[in-house]
Amino acid sequence: VDLYTKDISQPVFMMGRMVAPIEYAPAGNTVGLVGLDQFILTSATLSTYETAYPFLSMKFSVSPVVQIAVEPKNVKDLPNLVEGLKYLSKLDPSVLSSFLESGECVISGSG
């Protein structure tokens, strides 16, 4: 189990497109935590206690049902597209991206 001790630079309420910085959040609210993105990709157990027992990640067994071919508007943006798709696959394991021999990039997902 990986254990990181990190400070949260800013808790925020996320309301549609708006993000509002907050000092605290009452129990039952969902908040965004700025400053943890390089340590957490999909799930984590956050606690003020180092001895807290971590929650296990949920395992999903879902086959992709939707496919779409994508391409950058400008060829020079292809490396950015590839990096973005790699990051998306890390964030959401149900998303698959593949490059066909024809050069087409296909994204598959479960909806």
C-alpha distances in whole Angstrom, upper triangle without the diagonal:
4,6,10,13,16,19,20,24,25,25,27,29,30,33,34,35,35,32,33,31,30,30,28,28,29,27,27,27,25,25,23,21,23,20,17,18,17,13,13,15,15,13,11,11,13,15,17,15,12,12,12,10,8,11,10,12,15,17,20,23,26,28,30,33,34,35,36,37,37,38,38,42,42,41,40,37,36,33,32,32,30,27,27,27,24,22,23,22,18,19,21,20,23,25,26,28,31,33,37,39,41,39,38,35,34,31,30,29,29,31
4,7,10,13,16,17,21,23,23,25,27,28,31,32,33,32,30,30,28,28,28,26,26,28,26,27,26,24,23,21,19,20,17,14,15,13,10,11,13,14,12,10,11,12,14,15,14,11,12,12,12,10,12,12,13,17,18,21,24,27,29,30,33,34,34,36,36,35,37,36,40,40,39,37,35,33,30,29,30,28,25,25,25,22,20,22,21,17,18,20,20,23,25,26,28,30,33,36,38,41,38,37,34,33,31,30,29,29,31
4,7,10,13,15,18,20,20,23,26,27,30,32,32,31,28,29,26,26,25,24,24,26,24,25,25,23,22,20,17,18,16,13,15,13,10,11,14,15,13,10,10,10,11,12,11,8,10,10,11,10,13,14,15,19,21,24,27,29,32,33,36,36,37,38,39,37,38,38,41,41,41,39,36,35,32,31,31,30,27,27,27,24,22,24,23,19,19,22,22,26,27,29,30,33,35,39,41,43,41,40,36,36,33,33,31,31,33
4,6,10,12,15,17,18,21,24,25,28,30,30,29,26,26,24,23,22,22,22,25,24,25,24,22,20,18,15,15,13,10,12,11,8,10,14,15,13,10,11,10,11,11,11,9,12,12,13,12,15,16,17,20,23,25,29,30,33,33,36,36,37,37,38,37,37,37,39,39,39,37,34,34,31,29,30,29,25,25,26,24,21,23,23,19,19,22,23,26,27,29,30,33,35,39,41,43,40,39,36,35,33,33,31,32,33
4,7,10,13,15,16,20,23,24,28,30,30,29,25,25,22,21,20,19,21,23,22,24,23,21,19,18,14,15,12,10,14,13,10,12,16,18,16,12,12,10,10,9,10,8,12,12,14,14,17,19,19,23,25,28,32,33,36,36,39,39,39,40,41,39,40,39,41,41,41,39,36,36,33,31,32,31,28,27,29,26,23,25,26,22,21,25,26,29,30,32,33,36,38,42,44,46,43,42,38,38,35,36,34,34,35
4,7,9,12,13,17,20,21,25,27,27,25,22,22,19,18,17,17,19,21,21,23,22,20,17,15,11,11,9,8,11,11,9,11,15,17,16,13,13,10,11,10,12,11,15,15,17,16,18,20,20,24,26,29,32,33,36,35,38,38,38,38,39,37,38,36,39,39,39,37,34,34,31,29,30,30,26,26,27,25,22,24,25,21,20,24,25,29,29,31,32,35,37,41,43,45,42,41,37,37,34,35,33,34,34
4,6,9,11,14,18,20,23,25,25,23,19,19,16,15,14,14,16,19,20,22,20,18,15,14,10,10,8,8,12,12,12,13,17,19,17,15,14,11,11,10,13,13,17,17,19,18,20,22,22,25,28,30,34,35,37,37,39,39,39,39,40,38,38,37,39,39,40,37,34,35,32,30,31,31,27,27,29,27,23,25,27,23,22,25,27,30,30,33,34,37,39,42,45,46,43,42,38,38,35,36,34,35,35
4,6,7,11,14,16,19,22,21,19,16,15,12,12,11,12,14,17,18,19,17,15,12,10,6,6,6,7,10,12,11,12,15,17,16,14,14,11,12,11,14,15,19,18,20,18,20,22,22,24,27,29,32,33,35,35,37,36,37,37,38,36,36,35,37,37,38,36,33,33,31,28,29,30,26,25,27,25,22,23,25,22,20,23,26,28,29,31,32,35,37,41,44,45,41,40,36,36,33,34,32,32,32
4,7,10,14,15,19,21,20,18,14,14,10,11,11,13,15,18,20,21,18,17,13,11,8,6,5,8,11,13,13,15,17,19,19,17,17,14,15,15,18,19,22,21,24,22,23,25,25,27,30,31,35,35,37,36,38,37,38,37,38,35,36,34,35,36,37,34,31,33,30,27,29,29,26,25,27,26,22,24,26,23,21,25,27,30,30,32,33,36,38,41,44,45,41,40,37,37,34,35,33,34,33
4,6,10,12,15,18,17,15,11,10,7,8,8,10,12,15,17,18,15,14,10,8,6,5,7,10,12,15,15,15,18,19,19,17,18,15,16,15,19,20,24,22,24,23,23,26,25,27,30,31,34,34,37,36,37,36,37,36,37,35,35,34,35,36,37,35,32,33,31,28,29,30,27,25,27,27,23,24,26,24,21,24,27,29,29,32,33,36,38,42,45,45,42,40,37,36,33,34,32,33,32
4,7,10,13,16,16,14,10,9,6,6,7,7,8,12,14,15,12,10,7,6,5,6,9,11,13,16,16,15,17,18,17,16,16,13,14,15,18,20,23,21,23,21,21,24,23,25,28,29,32,32,35,34,36,35,36,36,37,35,36,34,36,36,38,36,33,34,32,29,30,31,27,25,27,27,23,23,26,23,21,23,26,28,28,31,32,36,38,42,45,45,42,40,36,36,33,33,31,31,30
4,6,9,12,12,10,6,5,4,5,8,9,9,12,14,14,11,9,6,5,6,8,11,13,14,17,18,17,18,18,18,18,18,16,17,18,22,23,26,24,25,23,23,25,24,25,28,29,32,32,34,33,34,33,34,34,35,33,34,32,34,35,37,35,32,33,32,28,29,30,27,24,27,27,23,23,25,24,20,23,26,27,27,31,32,35,37,41,44,44,41,39,35,35,31,32,29,29,28
4,6,10,11,8,6,5,6,7,10,10,8,11,13,12,9,7,5,6,9,11,14,15,16,20,20,19,19,19,19,19,19,17,19,20,24,26,28,25,26,24,24,26,24,25,28,28,31,31,33,32,33,32,33,33,35,33,34,33,34,35,37,36,33,34,33,29,29,31,28,25,27,28,24,23,26,24,21,22,26,27,27,30,32,35,38,41,44,44,41,39,35,34,31,31,29,28,27
4,6,7,6,5,7,9,10,14,14,12,14,16,14,10,8,7,7,10,11,15,16,16,19,20,18,18,18,18,19,20,19,21,22,26,27,30,27,28,25,24,26,24,24,27,26,30,29,31,29,30,28,30,29,31,29,31,29,30,32,34,33,30,31,30,26,26,28,26,23,24,25,22,20,23,22,19,20,24,24,24,28,29,32,35,38,41,41,38,35,32,31,28,28,25,25,23
4,6,5,6,8,11,12,16,16,14,16,17,15,12,10,10,10,14,15,19,19,19,23,24,22,21,21,21,22,23,22,24,26,29,31,33,30,31,28,27,28,26,26,29,28,31,29,31,30,30,29,30,29,31,30,31,30,31,33,35,34,31,32,32,28,28,30,28,24,26,27,24,22,25,25,21,22,26,26,26,29,30,34,36,39,42,42,39,36,33,32,28,29,26,26,23
4,5,8,11,14,16,19,19,17,19,20,18,15,13,12,12,16,16,20,21,20,23,24,22,21,20,22,23,25,24,26,28,32,33,35,32,33,30,28,29,27,26,28,27,30,28,29,28,28,26,27,26,28,26,28,27,27,30,32,32,28,29,30,26,25,27,26,22,24,25,22,21,24,24,20,21,24,24,23,27,28,31,33,36,39,39,36,33,30,29,26,26,24,24,21
4,7,10,13,16,20,20,19,21,23,21,17,15,14,13,16,16,19,20,19,22,24,22,21,21,23,24,26,25,28,29,33,34,36,33,34,31,30,31,28,28,30,29,31,30,31,29,29,27,27,26,28,25,26,25,25,27,30,29,26,27,27,24,23,26,24,21,23,25,22,20,24,24,20,21,25,25,24,27,27,31,32,35,38,38,35,32,29,28,26,26,25,25,22
4,7,10,13,17,17,17,19,21,20,16,14,12,12,14,14,18,19,19,22,24,22,22,22,23,24,26,24,26,28,31,33,35,32,34,31,30,31,29,29,31,31,34,32,34,32,32,30,31,30,31,29,30,28,28,30,33,32,28,30,30,26,26,28,26,23,25,27,24,22,26,25,22,23,27,28,27,30,30,34,35,38,42,41,38,35,32,32,29,30,28,28,26
4,7,10,13,14,14,17,19,18,14,12,10,9,11,11,15,16,16,20,21,20,20,20,21,22,23,21,23,24,28,29,32,29,31,28,27,29,27,28,30,30,33,32,34,32,33,31,32,31,32,30,31,29,30,31,33,32,29,30,30,26,26,28,26,23,25,26,23,22,25,24,21,23,27,27,27,30,30,34,36,39,42,42,38,36,33,32,29,30,28,28,26
4,6,10,12,12,15,17,17,14,13,10,10,11,12,15,17,18,21,23,21,22,23,23,23,23,21,22,23,27,29,31,29,31,29,28,30,29,30,32,32,36,35,37,35,36,35,36,35,36,34,34,33,33,35,37,35,32,34,33,29,30,32,29,26,29,29,26,25,28,27,24,26,29,30,30,33,34,37,39,42,46,45,42,40,37,36,33,34,31,32,30
4,7,9,10,14,17,17,14,13,10,9,10,10,13,16,17,20,21,20,22,22,22,22,22,19,20,20,24,26,29,27,29,27,27,29,28,30,32,33,36,36,38,37,38,36,37,37,38,35,36,34,35,36,38,36,33,35,33,30,31,32,29,27,29,30,26,26,29,27,24,26,30,31,31,34,35,38,40,44,47,47,43,41,38,38,34,35,33,33,32
4,6,7,11,14,15,12,12,9,10,10,11,14,16,18,21,22,21,23,23,22,21,21,18,18,18,22,24,27,25,27,26,26,29,28,29,32,33,37,37,39,38,39,38,39,39,40,38,39,37,38,39,41,40,36,38,36,33,34,35,32,30,32,32,28,28,31,29,25,28,31,32,33,36,37,40,43,46,49,49,46,44,41,40,37,37,35,34,33
4,7,10,13,15,13,14,11,12,11,13,15,17,20,22,22,22,24,24,23,22,21,17,17,16,20,22,25,23,26,25,26,29,28,30,34,35,38,38,41,40,42,41,42,42,43,41,42,40,41,42,44,42,39,40,39,35,36,37,34,32,34,34,30,30,33,30,27,30,33,35,35,38,39,43,45,48,52,52,49,47,43,43,39,40,37,37,36
4,7,10,12,10,11,10,11,11,13,16,17,20,23,22,21,23,23,21,20,18,15,15,14,18,21,23,21,23,23,23,26,26,28,31,33,36,37,39,39,40,40,41,41,43,41,42,41,42,44,45,44,40,41,40,36,37,38,35,32,34,34,30,30,32,30,27,29,31,33,34,37,39,42,45,48,51,52,49,47,43,42,39,39,36,35,34
4,6,8,6,8,7,10,11,14,17,17,20,23,22,20,22,22,20,19,17,15,15,15,18,21,23,21,23,22,21,24,24,25,29,30,34,34,37,37,38,37,39,39,41,40,41,40,42,43,45,43,40,41,39,36,36,37,34,32,33,33,29,29,31,28,25,27,30,31,32,35,37,41,43,47,50,51,48,45,42,41,37,37,34,33,32
4,6,6,9,10,13,15,18,20,20,23,26,25,23,25,23,21,20,18,16,16,16,19,22,23,21,23,22,22,25,25,26,30,31,34,35,38,38,39,39,41,41,43,42,44,43,44,46,48,46,43,44,42,39,39,40,37,34,35,35,32,31,33,31,27,28,31,32,34,37,39,43,46,49,52,53,50,48,44,43,39,38,35,34,33
4,6,9,10,14,15,19,21,20,23,26,24,22,24,22,19,18,16,14,14,15,18,21,22,18,20,20,19,22,22,23,27,28,32,32,35,36,37,37,39,40,43,41,43,43,45,46,48,47,43,43,42,39,39,39,37,34,35,34,31,30,31,29,26,27,29,30,32,36,38,42,45,48,51,52,49,47,43,41,38,37,33,32,31
4,7,10,13,15,19,21,21,22,25,24,21,22,20,18,18,16,15,16,17,20,23,23,20,21,20,18,21,21,21,25,25,29,29,32,33,34,34,36,37,40,39,41,41,42,44,46,45,41,42,41,37,37,37,35,32,33,33,29,28,29,28,24,25,27,28,29,33,36,39,42,45,49,49,47,44,41,39,35,34,30,29,28
4,6,10,12,16,19,18,20,23,22,20,21,19,17,17,16,15,16,18,20,23,24,21,22,21,19,22,21,21,25,25,29,29,32,32,33,32,35,35,38,36,38,38,39,41,43,42,38,39,38,34,34,35,33,30,30,31,27,26,28,26,22,23,26,27,28,32,34,38,40,43,47,47,45,42,39,37,33,32,29,28,27
4,7,10,13,16,16,17,20,19,17,17,16,14,15,14,13,15,17,20,22,24,20,21,19,18,20,19,19,22,23,26,26,29,29,30,29,31,32,34,33,35,34,36,38,39,38,35,35,34,31,30,31,29,26,27,27,23,22,24,22,19,20,22,23,24,28,30,34,37,40,43,44,41,38,35,33,30,29,26,25,24
4,7,10,13,13,14,18,17,15,16,15,14,14,14,13,15,16,19,21,23,20,22,19,19,21,20,20,24,24,28,28,30,30,31,30,32,32,34,32,34,33,35,36,38,37,33,34,32,29,29,30,27,24,26,26,22,21,23,21,18,20,23,24,25,28,30,33,36,39,43,43,40,38,34,33,29,29,26,26,25
4,6,10,10,11,14,14,12,14,13,13,13,14,12,15,17,20,21,23,21,22,19,19,21,19,20,23,24,27,27,29,28,30,29,30,30,32,30,31,30,32,33,34,33,29,30,29,25,26,27,24,21,23,23,19,19,21,19,16,18,21,23,23,26,27,31,33,37,40,40,37,35,32,31,27,28,25,25,24
4,6,7,9,12,12,11,13,13,13,12,13,11,13,14,17,18,21,19,20,18,18,20,19,21,24,25,28,28,31,30,32,31,32,32,33,31,32,31,33,34,35,33,30,30,29,25,26,27,23,21,23,23,19,19,21,19,16,19,22,24,24,27,28,32,34,37,41,41,38,36,33,32,29,29,27,27,26
4,6,7,10,11,11,13,15,15,14,15,13,15,16,19,20,23,21,23,21,21,23,21,23,26,27,30,30,32,31,33,32,32,32,33,30,31,29,31,32,33,31,27,28,26,23,24,25,22,20,22,22,18,19,21,19,16,19,22,25,24,27,28,31,33,37,40,40,37,35,32,31,28,29,27,28,28
4,6,8,9,10,12,15,15,14,15,13,15,16,19,18,22,21,22,20,21,22,21,23,26,27,30,31,33,32,34,33,33,33,33,31,31,29,31,32,32,30,27,28,25,23,24,24,21,20,22,21,17,19,21,18,16,20,22,25,25,27,28,31,32,36,39,40,36,35,32,32,29,30,28,29,29
4,6,5,6,9,11,11,10,12,10,13,14,17,16,19,18,19,16,17,19,17,20,22,24,27,28,30,29,32,31,31,31,32,30,30,29,32,32,32,30,27,27,25,22,23,23,20,19,20,19,15,17,18,15,14,17,19,22,22,25,25,29,31,34,37,38,35,34,30,30,27,28,26,27,27
4,5,5,7,10,11,11,14,13,16,18,20,19,22,21,21,18,18,19,17,19,21,22,25,25,27,26,29,28,28,28,28,26,27,25,28,28,29,27,24,24,21,19,20,19,16,15,17,15,12,13,15,12,11,14,17,20,19,21,22,25,27,31,34,34,31,30,26,26,23,24,23,24,24
4,6,7,11,12,12,15,14,17,19,21,19,22,21,22,19,19,19,18,20,22,23,26,26,28,27,30,29,29,29,29,27,27,26,29,28,28,26,23,23,20,18,20,19,15,15,17,15,11,14,15,12,12,16,17,21,20,22,22,25,26,30,33,34,31,30,26,27,24,25,24,26,26
4,7,10,10,9,12,11,14,16,17,16,18,17,18,15,16,16,15,18,20,22,25,25,27,27,30,30,30,30,31,29,30,29,32,32,31,30,27,26,23,21,22,21,18,17,19,16,13,15,16,12,12,15,17,20,20,22,23,26,28,32,34,36,33,32,28,28,25,26,25,26,27
4,6,6,6,10,10,14,16,18,17,19,17,17,13,14,14,12,15,16,18,21,22,24,24,27,27,27,28,29,27,28,28,31,31,31,30,26,26,24,21,22,21,18,17,17,15,12,13,14,10,9,12,14,17,18,20,21,24,27,30,33,35,32,31,27,26,23,23,22,22,23
4,6,8,12,13,17,20,21,20,22,20,19,15,15,14,11,13,15,16,19,19,21,21,23,23,23,24,25,24,25,25,28,28,28,27,24,23,21,19,19,18,15,14,14,12,9,10,10,7,6,9,11,14,14,16,18,21,23,27,30,31,28,27,23,22,19,20,18,19,20
4,7,11,13,16,20,21,20,21,19,18,14,13,12,9,10,12,13,16,16,19,19,21,21,22,23,25,24,26,26,29,30,30,30,26,25,23,21,20,19,17,15,15,14,11,10,10,8,5,7,9,12,13,16,18,21,24,27,31,32,29,28,24,22,19,19,16,17,18
4,7,9,13,17,18,17,18,15,14,10,9,9,7,9,11,13,17,18,21,21,24,24,26,27,29,28,30,30,33,34,34,33,30,29,27,25,24,23,21,19,19,17,15,14,14,11,9,11,12,14,16,19,21,25,28,31,34,36,33,31,28,26,23,22,19,19,20
4,6,10,13,14,13,14,12,11,8,7,8,8,11,14,16,20,21,24,25,28,28,29,31,32,31,33,33,36,37,37,36,32,31,29,27,27,26,23,22,22,20,17,17,17,14,12,14,15,18,20,22,25,28,31,34,37,39,36,35,31,30,26,25,23,23,24
4,7,10,11,11,11,8,8,5,6,9,9,12,16,18,22,24,27,28,31,31,33,34,36,35,36,36,39,40,40,39,36,35,33,31,31,30,27,25,26,24,21,21,21,18,16,18,19,21,23,26,28,31,35,38,41,42,40,38,34,33,30,29,26,26,27
4,7,9,9,11,9,10,8,9,12,13,16,19,22,25,27,30,31,33,33,35,36,37,36,38,37,40,41,41,39,36,36,34,31,31,31,28,26,27,25,22,22,23,20,18,20,21,24,25,28,30,34,36,40,43,44,42,40,36,35,32,31,29,28,29
4,5,7,9,7,9,9,11,14,16,19,22,25,29,30,33,34,37,37,38,39,41,40,41,41,43,44,44,43,40,39,37,35,35,34,31,30,31,29,26,26,27,23,22,24,25,27,29,32,34,37,40,44,47,48,45,44,40,39,35,35,32,32,32
4,7,9,8,12,12,15,18,20,22,26,29,32,34,37,38,40,40,42,43,44,43,44,43,46,46,47,45,42,42,39,37,37,37,33,32,33,31,28,29,30,26,25,27,28,31,33,35,37,40,43,47,50,51,48,47,43,42,39,38,36,35,36
4,5,5,9,11,14,17,19,22,26,29,32,34,38,39,41,42,43,44,46,44,46,45,48,48,48,47,44,43,41,38,39,38,35,34,35,33,30,31,31,27,26,28,29,32,34,36,38,41,44,47,50,52,49,48,44,43,40,39,37,36,37
4,6,9,10,13,16,18,22,25,28,31,34,37,38,41,41,42,44,45,44,45,44,47,47,47,45,42,42,39,37,38,37,33,33,34,31,28,30,30,26,25,27,28,31,33,35,37,40,42,46,49,50,48,47,43,42,39,38,36,36,37
4,6,9,12,15,18,21,24,28,31,33,37,38,41,42,43,45,46,45,47,46,49,50,49,48,45,44,41,40,40,39,36,35,35,33,30,31,31,27,26,28,29,31,34,36,38,41,44,47,50,52,49,48,44,43,40,39,37,36,38
4,6,9,12,15,18,21,25,28,31,34,35,38,39,41,42,44,43,45,44,47,48,48,47,43,43,40,38,38,37,34,33,33,31,29,29,29,25,24,26,26,29,31,33,36,39,42,45,48,50,48,46,42,41,38,37,34,33,35
4,7,9,13,16,18,22,25,28,31,33,36,37,39,40,42,42,43,44,47,48,47,46,43,42,40,38,38,36,33,33,32,30,28,28,27,24,23,24,24,27,29,31,34,37,40,43,46,48,46,44,41,39,36,35,32,31,33
4,6,9,12,15,19,22,25,28,29,32,33,35,37,38,38,40,40,43,44,44,43,39,38,36,34,34,32,30,29,29,26,24,24,23,20,19,20,20,23,25,28,30,33,36,39,42,44,42,41,37,35,32,31,28,28,29
4,7,9,12,16,19,21,25,27,29,31,32,34,36,36,38,39,42,43,43,42,39,37,35,33,33,32,29,28,27,25,23,23,22,19,18,18,18,20,23,26,29,32,35,38,41,43,41,39,35,33,30,29,26,25,26
4,6,9,13,16,19,22,24,27,28,30,32,34,34,36,37,40,41,41,40,37,36,34,32,31,30,28,27,25,23,22,21,20,17,16,16,16,18,21,23,26,29,32,35,38,40,38,36,33,31,28,26,23,22,24
4,6,10,13,15,19,20,23,25,26,28,30,30,33,33,37,38,38,37,34,32,31,29,28,26,24,23,22,20,18,18,16,14,13,13,12,14,17,19,22,25,29,32,35,37,35,33,29,27,24,22,20,19,21
4,7,10,12,16,18,20,22,24,27,29,29,32,33,36,38,38,38,34,32,31,29,28,27,25,24,22,21,19,18,16,14,13,12,11,12,16,18,22,25,28,31,34,36,34,32,28,26,23,21,18,16,18
4,7,10,13,15,18,20,22,25,27,28,31,32,35,37,36,37,33,31,30,29,27,25,24,23,21,20,19,17,15,14,14,12,10,10,14,16,19,22,26,28,31,33,32,30,26,24,21,18,16,15,17
4,6,9,12,14,17,19,22,24,25,28,30,33,35,35,35,32,30,29,28,26,24,24,22,20,19,18,16,14,14,13,10,8,8,12,14,18,20,24,26,29,31,30,27,24,21,18,15,13,11,14
4,7,10,13,15,17,21,23,25,28,30,33,35,35,36,33,30,30,29,26,25,25,23,20,20,20,18,15,16,16,12,10,8,12,13,17,19,23,24,28,29,29,26,23,20,18,14,12,10,14
4,7,9,12,14,17,20,22,25,28,31,33,33,34,31,28,28,27,24,23,24,22,19,19,19,16,14,16,15,12,9,7,10,11,15,17,21,22,26,27,26,24,21,18,15,11,9,7,10
4,6,9,11,15,18,20,23,26,29,31,31,32,29,27,27,26,23,22,23,21,18,18,19,17,14,16,17,13,11,7,9,10,13,15,18,19,23,24,24,21,18,15,13,9,8,6,10
4,6,8,11,14,16,20,23,25,28,27,29,26,24,24,24,20,19,21,19,15,17,18,15,13,16,16,12,11,7,7,8,11,13,16,17,21,21,21,18,15,12,9,6,4,4,8
4,7,10,14,16,20,23,26,28,28,30,27,25,26,25,22,22,23,21,18,19,20,17,16,19,18,15,14,10,10,11,13,15,18,18,22,22,22,18,16,13,11,7,6,5,7
4,7,11,13,17,20,22,25,25,27,24,22,24,23,19,19,21,19,16,18,19,16,15,18,18,14,14,11,10,10,12,13,16,17,20,20,19,16,14,10,8,5,5,6,6
4,7,10,13,17,19,22,22,24,21,19,21,20,16,17,19,17,14,16,18,15,14,18,18,15,15,12,10,9,9,11,13,13,17,16,16,12,10,7,6,4,7,9,9
4,6,10,13,15,18,18,21,18,16,19,18,14,15,18,16,13,16,18,15,15,19,19,16,17,14,11,11,10,11,12,12,16,15,14,10,8,6,5,7,9,12,11
4,7,11,13,15,15,18,16,14,16,16,12,13,16,15,12,16,18,15,16,19,20,18,18,17,13,12,10,10,9,10,13,11,10,6,5,4,6,9,12,15,15
4,7,9,12,12,15,12,10,13,13,9,11,14,12,11,14,16,14,15,18,19,18,19,17,14,13,10,10,10,11,14,13,10,7,6,6,7,11,13,17,16
4,6,8,8,11,9,8,11,11,8,10,13,12,11,15,16,15,17,20,21,20,21,20,17,15,12,12,11,12,14,12,9,7,7,9,10,14,17,20,20
4,5,6,8,6,6,9,9,7,10,12,11,12,15,16,16,18,20,21,21,23,22,18,18,14,15,13,15,17,15,12,11,10,12,13,17,19,23,22
4,7,9,8,9,12,12,10,13,16,15,15,19,20,19,21,24,24,24,26,25,22,21,18,18,17,18,20,17,14,13,13,15,16,20,22,25,24
4,5,6,8,11,11,10,13,15,15,16,19,20,20,22,25,25,26,27,27,24,23,19,19,17,19,20,17,14,14,14,17,18,22,24,28,27
4,5,6,9,10,10,12,14,15,16,18,20,20,22,24,25,26,27,27,23,22,18,17,15,16,17,15,12,12,13,16,18,22,24,28,28
4,6,7,8,10,11,13,14,16,17,19,20,22,24,25,26,27,28,24,23,19,19,17,19,19,18,14,15,15,18,20,23,26,29,29
4,6,5,6,9,10,11,12,15,16,16,19,20,21,22,24,25,21,20,17,17,15,18,19,18,14,14,13,16,17,21,23,26,26
4,5,5,6,9,10,11,12,14,15,17,19,20,21,22,22,19,17,14,14,12,14,15,15,11,11,10,13,14,18,21,24,24
4,5,5,6,9,10,11,12,14,15,17,19,20,21,22,19,17,14,14,13,16,17,17,13,14,12,15,16,19,21,25,25
4,5,5,6,9,10,10,12,14,15,16,18,20,21,17,17,14,15,14,18,19,19,15,15,13,15,15,19,20,23,23
4,6,5,6,9,10,10,12,14,15,16,17,18,15,14,11,12,12,15,17,17,13,12,9,12,11,15,17,20,20
4,5,5,6,9,10,11,13,14,15,16,17,14,12,9,10,10,13,15,16,12,12,9,11,11,14,16,20,21
4,5,5,6,9,10,11,12,14,15,17,14,13,11,13,13,17,19,20,16,16,13,14,13,16,18,21,22
4,5,5,6,9,10,11,12,14,15,12,12,10,13,14,17,20,20,17,16,12,13,12,14,15,18,19
4,5,5,6,9,10,10,11,12,9,9,7,9,11,14,17,18,15,13,10,10,8,11,12,16,16
4,5,5,6,9,10,10,12,10,9,8,10,12,16,18,20,17,16,12,13,11,13,14,17,18
4,5,5,6,9,10,13,10,11,11,13,15,19,22,23,20,19,15,15,13,14,14,17,18
4,5,5,6,8,10,7,9,9,13,15,18,22,22,20,18,14,13,10,11,11,14,14
4,5,5,5,7,5,6,7,11,14,17,20,22,19,17,14,13,10,10,10,13,14
4,6,6,9,9,10,11,14,17,20,23,25,22,21,17,16,14,14,13,15,17
4,6,9,9,11,13,16,19,22,26,27,24,22,18,17,14,14,13,14,15
4,5,6,9,11,15,18,21,25,26,23,21,17,16,12,11,9,10,12
4,5,7,10,14,17,20,23,25,23,21,17,15,12,11,9,10,13
4,6,10,13,17,19,23,24,22,20,17,14,10,8,6,6,9
4,7,10,14,16,20,21,19,16,13,10,7,6,5,7,9
4,7,10,13,16,18,16,14,11,8,6,5,6,10,12
4,7,10,13,14,13,10,7,6,4,6,9,12,14
4,6,10,11,10,8,6,5,7,8,12,15,17
4,7,8,6,6,5,6,9,11,15,18,20
4,5,5,5,6,8,11,13,17,20,21
4,5,7,9,11,15,17,20,24,25
4,6,9,11,15,17,21,24,25
4,6,10,13,16,20,23,24
4,6,10,13,16,20,20
4,7,10,13,17,18
4,7,10,14,14
4,7,10,11
4,7,9
4,6
4
